Amino acid sequence: MSHMIAPSLLAADFAHLGRDVAMVERSQADWHHIDVMDGMFVPNISYGMPVISAIARHAEKPLDVHLMIENPDRYIQAFADLGSANLTVHVEACTHLHRTLGAIKEAGMKAGVALNPHTPLHSIEEVLLDLDVVCLMSVNPGFGGQKFIPSTLGKVRRLADMRKAHGGTFLIEVDGGVGRKNAGDLVQAGADVLVAGSSVFKAENPEGEVEWLKSSAILSETAQ
């Protein structure tokens, strides 16, 4: 399976959100990545249900919703009702992660877990077989446009090894500072899904940038 690209709508132009959603739809992107922030778990507030509902009305491709919020269990059904395909919660925000993942699946969505840069992989070892997506944060969550944390590459490799050792089938997603400089290395390390925000939406040709990131040419070009 070739890797997937999930443009992060946090970097879109909110005054022209419909236009940017349409661009993602036309492009070779696989998912719409939607970051939900509450100002408590992270020091920023992004957007809530009305905006996501508007996105969903114009999106044919799956909504990959990333909850950077406290007590995410309160909103699982609401995001299912909005049509979310994937719902990712932070291990740091879940007291009963196993139960939360079960509730996400019972609501009809794929269940994901996100780890902050400092959070060790062993924190999710007991639920690896319950996961559809593991999102490794390659920046500290809360704001777009941050620099990629290089140690993430080793973390991706170790997670790929854990997946193989445990017989897991989850996708490895990397979120934060992803672009031309590191995309190829991430895919080679084992990443299945690249979340790209500023690198796509701030590009002169966003649709072309998605095509480049999606292309297998990134493997040879970034190695040079």
N, C-alpha and C positions, 0 to 999 in steps of 0.2 A: 504494500500500500504506500502510495506516495504521501508526503507530508501535506498537511492542510494549513490554510491561512485564515485567520480570524481577525479582520480589521476591528480595532477597538473604537467604537463610536464616541468614546470620551474625547477623542481628538478631533471629532467632526466639527463642522461649523453649525452650531445649534440654531442659528438664524436661517440655515438652509439644510435642515436635517433631512427632509424628504429627498432633496437632491443627492445628499451623500449616501443615504440608504439605497437609492436607485443606482448609484455608482457601484456600490458593493454588489448589488444584484447583477449588474451587467458584467462585472469582473469575474476573474477566476477564483475569487474567494469562496470559501466553503461555509463559513459561519459568520454571523454578526456577533461580535463580542460586546457585551453590555456590562459595564462596571457600575454597581449600585453601592453608594457610600452614604453613611449616616451621620458623619461628623462626630461619631463617638469611637467606633472601632478604628477609624482612620481620621486624620485631621482635615477632612474635606467633605463636602456634600455634593453629590453629582445630580442624579435625577431620580424621580420616583415613578409610580404606577401610570399616571396619565401620559408621560412621555414614552414609556415603554409600550403602552397600549397603542400609541400613534405609530411607533416603529413597527410593531407587529402587523398593523393593517397594511403596511407597504412592503413587508418582507416575506419572500417565499423561502429563502434560505433559513436554516435553523437559527434560533436565538440561543446563544451561549451566555447565560447570565451568571455573573460573578458577584456574589454578595460579600461586600466588605462591611458587614454590619454586625452589631451585637444581637444575640438571641435570634438567629435567623429562622428558628422553628416557627415563629409567629407568622411568617409570610410565605411558607412553602406552598400552601394551596393557592394563594393569590397569584404567585408567579406561574403556577400550573395553569390557572384560569386565563392568564395572559397569553398562553401558548408557548411558553419557554420549552425548548427541547432539552437543554442541559441546565442544571442548577448546581453551582459550585459554592460551597461554604468554606470558611476558614477553620482549620483545626484549632486555631487559637481561640476561636469564638464559640466553640461547641463543647459543653460539659459532657454531653452524652452523644458523641459523634456517631456511634453505631446506630442509635435510635434515629438520629437526624437523617442519616443516609437511607435508612429503611423508609422513613416517611416521604422522602423525595421520590423514591422509586414507586411507592404506593400511589403517589399523586400522578404517576405516569411519565416522569421525567428521568433522564439519565442523571446519575448522582456523581458529583465531583467534589474533591476536597482541594483546597489551596494551602500552600505553606509559605510563610514569610521567609525572607532570606536567612534569618538566624535559626529557624525551626528545623530540628534534625529529622531525617527521614524515618528514624525508628518510631516517631510519634504516630505514624499511620500504619505500621507494620501489621497490627492486629486486624486491620480492616481492608487490607489490600484486595482481597477477593470480593469485597462488596463495592468496589469502585469502578466507575466507567471512565473517569477522568481524574488525573492528578495534575494540578496546576502549580508549577514552581514559580514563585515570584522572583524575578531577576532584578527588581528594584524594591525599595521599601514602599508598600502600597499607600495610595492616597492622592498622588498627583501624576499626571502624564508628563512626558518629555524628560524623564530622568535617565541618567547614564546606566548602562548595563553593568551588573556586578559580575566580574569575570569568573569568580568561583562557582557560578551557577553551572558552568560546563561540567565540572567534576560531579556536581550533584545530579545532573541529568544522567551521566554515565552510571553512577551508583544506583539510581532509581531504575534504570533499564536493567541492570544486573539483578536487582531485587525482584523486578517483575518476572524475569526469566526463572529465577530460583523458586518463586512461589507459584508459578503457573498463572500469573495474572493476565488479564486481557485489557486493562485500562489503557487509555491514551495518555501520553505524557505531553502536557501543554506548558509552554514557557511564556511568561507575561512580563514585559517591562524592558524598554530599551532595545527591542529587537529591530534589526535592520540589516542592511547589506554587509556590514562589517562582521556580523556574528551569525547570520542565518545559516550559512553552510555548515559552520562548526557545530551549531546546535542540532541540525538534522543528523550529521554524522555521529554525534554523541548519543542519539536515540530519541530526539524530540519528534513527536508526531504532529503537533499543532503549534504554530507560531502566531502569537497575538502581536499584531503590529498596529500601533496607533499613530504617533507623530510621523513615523517613517513613511506611512501611506498617505495620510491626510494632508501633510505639509509638503508632499512632493509636488513638483510641477505637473506631473501626470500620474495621479493616484492609481488609475486603472492599470497603467503600465507598470507601476511599482509593484502592485499585487502580482501581475504576471511574472515579473522578475523574481519575486520571492517564492512564487509557486514553482518556477522552473527548476528542473534538476540541474541547470547550469550554475546555480549558486554553489554547488559542491566544488566545482573546479575553479570558479572565479574567485571565491573567497579564500581558497587555499594558496593563491598566488601571492 
